[in-house]
Amino acid sequence: MMNQLFFSQLFLGKAAPSRRRQFGLFTSVILLTTIIVTPSLAHKTFLWPSKFLWNTGDVVDVALTSALAFPDLQFGPTRDRISFTSVVLDNEAVGGLSYEESDTFLNVTFTADRPGLAVIAMSSKPRFGEIKPEDASGYFDEIGAEASVRAAFEALPGSPPLNRSYSKHSKTFICIETCAAGHEARFAPVDQALEFVAVKSDETAFMLLRDGEPVPGYAVSVYAPDQEHRELSTNADGVVTIDPSMTGAVMMMSIWITVPEQADGVYHSDYATLTIDVSQKG
């Protein structure tokens, strides 16, 4: 209950949820803290195209939304919450983007003036908020914090609120008549703080990048409509492979939490999602 209320406040103009691992330093308390969070506990923020295969000349629409379940359209951010939008079609940047706000999603549209693979990516501005002292324990449960992290926060004088922030980084691949032209864009990062890119050697493999560097041994959740979600982990190269039994639209999700150097600092979460159609070939 605390997570849903907090999320709806933050993402829609006030606050939101979290998760995952990072190294932090609480001086005089711990030297190294690893936080591992379960992605399935968090809200899912993702890009959802109305379809994954379009015709040349179509006006393409892609919705940015957040929801407890994929692919529900539940919460829509306002345009001013977005810090970064990139649309690349056949390896060329697309201009003339249009936006439409609604309660359940933020729609971005553009004209598909040529065939090829399109990569659409959006990131939100950092959102800051506070968690009440009585709800801090639930937050630490959600992010899987170690006892030393909890102890450092609970030892702060005066029962202060817990300060946190988050940014959402979403991406999707769609095709205009064909996926072959410009397919190289699937392998290239778009400079999001946390993101997935495709792997050349395997159409079902994807690499998780943190500031452009592979993230090995890290949790990734994979969701598909009407199918059981999978909890996976990246390998030594930062790569995760989608189960071949999964079909159709799939969303991958990972969350990185940066623990502050001081217990009264800001706990920052970066969320990354990639939405694709695994059945789509060339």
C-alpha positions as CSV (number, residue, x, y, z in Angstrom):
1,M,0.0,0.0,0.0
2,M,2.8,2.4,0.9
3,N,4.6,1.7,-2.4
4,Q,1.5,2.3,-4.6
5,L,0.5,5.5,-2.8
6,F,4.1,6.8,-2.9
7,F,4.5,5.9,-6.6
8,S,1.3,7.6,-7.7
9,Q,2.3,10.7,-5.9
10,L,5.9,10.8,-7.3
11,F,5.5,9.8,-10.9
12,L,2.4,12.0,-11.5
13,G,3.9,15.0,-9.9
14,K,5.0,14.1,-6.4
15,A,6.8,10.6,-5.8
16,A,7.5,6.7,-6.7
17,P,8.8,3.1,-6.0
18,S,12.3,1.5,-6.3
19,R,14.8,-1.4,-6.2
20,R,18.2,-2.9,-7.0
21,R,21.9,-2.9,-6.2
22,Q,24.7,-0.4,-5.9
23,F,27.8,0.3,-3.9
24,G,27.6,3.0,-1.3
25,L,29.6,4.3,1.7
26,F,28.1,5.2,5.0
27,T,31.3,6.7,6.6
28,S,31.9,5.4,10.1
29,V,29.2,2.7,9.6
30,I,30.0,0.5,6.6
31,L,32.7,0.5,4.0
32,L,30.7,-1.2,1.2
33,T,27.0,-1.8,0.8
34,T,25.4,-3.9,-1.9
35,I,21.7,-3.5,-2.4
36,I,19.8,-6.1,-4.4
37,V,16.2,-5.5,-5.2
38,T,13.5,-7.6,-6.8
39,P,12.2,-5.9,-10.0
40,S,8.9,-7.6,-9.7
41,L,8.1,-5.5,-6.6
42,A,8.2,-2.2,-8.4
43,H,5.9,-0.4,-10.8
44,K,6.7,-0.9,-14.4
45,T,7.4,2.2,-16.5
46,F,7.6,1.3,-20.2
47,L,7.1,2.4,-23.8
48,W,4.1,0.6,-25.4
49,P,3.6,1.0,-29.2
50,S,0.1,0.4,-30.4
51,K,1.8,-2.2,-32.7
52,F,5.3,-3.3,-33.5
53,L,5.1,-3.4,-37.3
54,W,4.1,-0.3,-39.3
55,N,3.8,0.8,-42.9
56,T,5.8,3.6,-44.5
57,G,3.8,6.8,-44.3
58,D,2.0,5.8,-41.1
59,V,1.8,8.1,-38.1
60,V,3.4,6.0,-35.4
61,D,2.2,6.4,-31.8
62,V,4.0,5.1,-28.8
63,A,2.7,5.4,-25.2
64,L,4.9,6.0,-22.2
65,T,3.1,4.7,-19.1
66,S,3.5,3.1,-15.7
67,A,1.5,0.3,-14.1
68,L,1.6,-2.5,-11.6
69,A,1.1,-5.0,-14.4
70,F,2.5,-5.1,-17.9
71,P,1.1,-4.0,-20.4
72,D,-1.6,-2.1,-18.5
73,L,-1.8,1.7,-19.2
74,Q,-2.3,3.1,-15.7
75,F,-0.3,6.3,-15.0
76,G,0.8,8.9,-17.6
77,P,3.6,11.4,-16.9
78,T,3.3,15.0,-18.1
79,R,5.5,16.2,-20.9
80,D,7.5,18.4,-18.6
81,R,8.6,15.3,-16.6
82,I,10.6,14.1,-19.6
83,S,14.3,15.1,-19.9
84,F,15.2,13.0,-23.0
85,T,13.5,11.7,-26.1
86,S,15.3,10.0,-29.0
87,V,13.7,8.5,-32.1
88,V,16.0,6.9,-34.6
89,L,14.7,5.3,-37.8
90,D,17.0,3.5,-40.2
91,N,20.0,4.9,-38.3
92,E,18.8,8.5,-38.8
93,A,17.3,10.8,-36.1
94,V,13.6,11.6,-36.5
95,G,12.3,15.1,-35.9
96,G,8.9,16.6,-35.8
97,L,7.8,14.6,-32.7
98,S,4.4,15.4,-31.2
99,Y,3.2,14.7,-27.7
100,E,-0.2,14.2,-26.2
101,E,-0.9,13.9,-22.4
102,S,-3.6,11.8,-20.7
103,D,-4.2,10.4,-17.3
104,T,-3.0,7.0,-18.3
105,F,-0.1,7.6,-20.7
106,L,2.0,10.2,-22.5
107,N,1.8,9.6,-26.3
108,V,4.7,10.5,-28.7
109,T,3.9,10.4,-32.4
110,F,6.0,10.7,-35.6
111,T,5.6,10.0,-39.3
112,A,7.4,6.9,-40.6
113,D,8.8,8.4,-43.8
114,R,11.0,5.4,-44.7
115,P,11.3,1.7,-43.9
116,G,13.6,0.2,-41.3
117,L,14.1,-0.4,-37.6
118,A,13.1,2.4,-35.2
119,V,14.5,2.8,-31.7
120,I,12.4,5.0,-29.4
121,A,13.8,6.0,-26.0
122,M,12.6,8.3,-23.3
123,S,14.0,9.2,-19.8
124,S,12.4,11.2,-17.0
125,K,13.9,14.0,-14.9
126,P,14.9,12.9,-11.4
127,R,12.0,13.1,-9.0
128,F,12.7,13.8,-5.4
129,G,10.5,12.9,-2.4
130,E,10.4,11.8,1.2
131,I,9.3,8.6,2.8
132,K,7.8,9.0,6.3
133,P,9.9,7.6,9.1
134,E,7.2,5.0,9.9
135,D,7.3,3.8,6.2
136,A,11.1,3.7,5.9
137,S,11.2,0.1,7.0
138,G,8.9,-0.9,4.2
139,Y,11.2,0.9,1.7
140,F,14.2,-0.9,3.0
141,D,12.3,-4.2,2.7
142,E,11.6,-3.3,-0.9
143,I,15.2,-2.6,-1.9
144,G,16.6,-5.5,0.1
145,A,18.8,-3.3,2.3
146,E,21.3,-4.9,4.6
147,A,20.9,-4.5,8.4
148,S,23.8,-2.1,8.6
149,V,22.1,0.3,6.1
150,R,18.9,0.2,8.2
151,A,20.8,0.7,11.4
152,A,22.6,3.8,10.0
153,F,19.3,5.4,9.0
154,E,17.5,4.5,12.3
155,A,20.4,5.9,14.3
156,L,19.8,9.4,12.9
157,P,18.6,11.8,15.5
158,G,15.1,13.2,15.5
159,S,13.3,10.5,13.3
160,P,13.8,12.3,10.0
161,P,12.1,11.2,6.7
162,L,14.0,9.1,4.3
163,N,15.1,11.1,1.2
164,R,14.8,9.3,-2.2
165,S,14.8,10.1,-5.9
166,Y,14.3,8.2,-9.1
167,S,14.6,8.4,-12.9
168,K,12.9,6.2,-15.4
169,H,14.6,5.1,-18.7
170,S,12.4,3.4,-21.2
171,K,13.2,2.1,-24.7
172,T,11.4,0.1,-27.5
173,F,12.2,-1.4,-30.9
174,I,9.6,-1.3,-33.7
175,C,9.8,-1.9,-37.4
176,I,8.6,0.1,-40.4
177,E,7.8,-2.7,-43.0
178,T,11.2,-4.3,-42.3
179,C,13.5,-4.7,-39.3
180,A,16.6,-5.1,-41.6
181,A,17.3,-1.6,-42.6
182,G,19.1,0.2,-39.8
183,H,19.1,-2.8,-37.5
184,E,22.5,-1.8,-36.1
185,A,20.8,0.8,-33.9
186,R,19.5,-2.1,-31.7
187,F,23.1,-2.6,-30.5
188,A,24.0,1.0,-29.8
189,P,23.4,2.7,-26.4
190,V,21.5,6.0,-26.4
191,D,23.3,7.3,-23.3
192,Q,20.6,6.6,-20.8
193,A,22.0,6.0,-17.2
194,L,20.6,2.5,-17.3
195,E,19.5,0.7,-20.5
196,F,19.3,-2.5,-22.5
197,V,20.9,-3.0,-25.9
198,A,20.6,-6.0,-28.2
199,V,23.5,-8.5,-28.7
200,K,24.7,-9.2,-32.2
201,S,25.4,-12.9,-31.7
202,D,21.9,-13.9,-30.4
203,E,18.5,-12.4,-31.2
204,T,17.2,-13.4,-27.8
205,A,20.1,-11.9,-25.9
206,F,20.3,-8.4,-24.4
207,M,23.0,-6.5,-22.5
208,L,22.4,-4.3,-19.5
209,L,24.5,-1.1,-19.4
210,R,25.1,1.3,-16.5
211,D,26.6,4.5,-17.9
212,G,27.5,2.6,-21.0
213,E,29.3,-0.2,-19.2
214,P,28.0,-3.9,-19.0
215,V,26.6,-4.9,-15.6
216,P,27.4,-8.5,-14.7
217,G,25.5,-10.6,-12.2
218,Y,22.5,-8.3,-12.0
219,A,18.8,-9.1,-11.6
220,V,16.5,-8.6,-14.6
221,S,12.8,-9.3,-14.7
222,V,11.1,-10.3,-18.0
223,Y,7.3,-9.9,-18.5
224,A,4.9,-10.9,-21.3
225,P,1.1,-10.6,-21.4
226,D,-0.7,-13.7,-20.1
227,Q,2.7,-15.5,-19.5
228,E,4.5,-16.2,-16.3
229,H,7.3,-13.6,-15.7
230,R,10.9,-14.7,-15.4
231,E,13.4,-13.5,-12.8
232,L,16.8,-13.7,-14.5
233,S,20.4,-12.5,-13.9
234,T,22.9,-11.1,-16.3
235,N,26.0,-13.2,-17.0
236,A,29.7,-12.3,-16.6
237,D,29.4,-10.1,-19.8
238,G,26.2,-8.3,-18.5
239,V,24.0,-10.3,-20.9
240,V,20.6,-11.9,-20.2
241,T,18.8,-14.3,-22.6
242,I,15.1,-14.4,-23.0
243,D,13.5,-17.8,-22.6
244,P,12.7,-19.1,-26.1
245,S,9.2,-20.2,-24.9
246,M,8.2,-16.6,-24.4
247,T,6.4,-15.1,-27.4
248,G,5.0,-11.8,-28.7
249,A,5.5,-8.6,-26.8
250,V,8.0,-8.8,-23.9
251,M,9.3,-6.2,-21.5
252,M,12.7,-6.5,-19.7
253,M,13.2,-4.5,-16.5
254,S,16.1,-3.7,-14.2
255,I,16.6,-1.2,-11.4
256,W,19.8,0.2,-9.9
257,I,19.8,1.9,-6.5
258,T,22.6,4.2,-5.5
259,V,23.0,4.3,-1.8
260,P,24.2,7.7,-0.4
261,E,27.5,8.1,1.3
262,Q,25.7,9.4,4.4
263,A,22.7,7.8,6.0
264,D,20.7,11.1,5.7
265,G,21.5,11.5,2.0
266,V,19.4,10.7,-1.0
267,Y,18.7,7.1,-2.2
268,H,18.5,7.3,-6.0
269,S,16.8,4.7,-8.2
270,D,17.4,4.3,-11.9
271,Y,14.8,2.1,-13.7
272,A,15.4,0.7,-17.1
273,T,12.9,-1.1,-19.4
274,L,13.0,-2.4,-23.0
275,T,9.8,-3.4,-24.8
276,I,10.1,-5.6,-27.9
277,D,8.3,-8.2,-30.0
278,V,10.4,-11.3,-29.8
279,S,8.4,-12.9,-32.6
280,Q,9.5,-10.2,-35.1
281,K,12.2,-11.2,-37.6
282,G,13.8,-9.0,-40.3
